[in-house]
Amino acid sequence: MKVIFEPIITEKATNDSELRNRYTFVVNREANKIQIKDAVEQKYNVTVEKIRTQIYGSERKTKFTKRGVQRTKTNIKKKAIVDIQDGDSIDFYNNL
């Protein structure tokens, strides 16, 4: 099972990573905090201190087409905010 899908790189997440040493990832919905911690430590070679998780509900969208109103939903996502030890850092931009 793949645990970490992608990092979230937004203005708020970048500010957290620079000032508070916190990084944000989109993770598998069935993954627990221990699995997330092990995956981050293996992939980025850092020491994880604390993990917070959030589950986002699906977003509902409405399209008005020739055939009528189309209602759709997006998938449910889980986000993990990972605090790492002082002195460690994760560089997302080194492989561009």
HELIX and SHEET records of a PDB file:
HELIX    1   1 GLU A   11  LEU A   19  1                                   9    
HELIX    2   2 LYS A   33  TYR A   44  1                                  12    
SHEET    1   A 4 ILE A   4  PRO A   7  0                                        
SHEET    2   A 4 ARG A  22  VAL A  27 -1                                        
SHEET    3   A 4 LYS A  77  ILE A  84 -1                                        
SHEET    4   A 4 VAL A  48  TYR A  56 -1                                        
SHEET    1   B 2 ARG A  60  THR A  65  0                                        
SHEET    2   B 2 GLY A  68  LYS A  73 -1                                        
END                                                                             
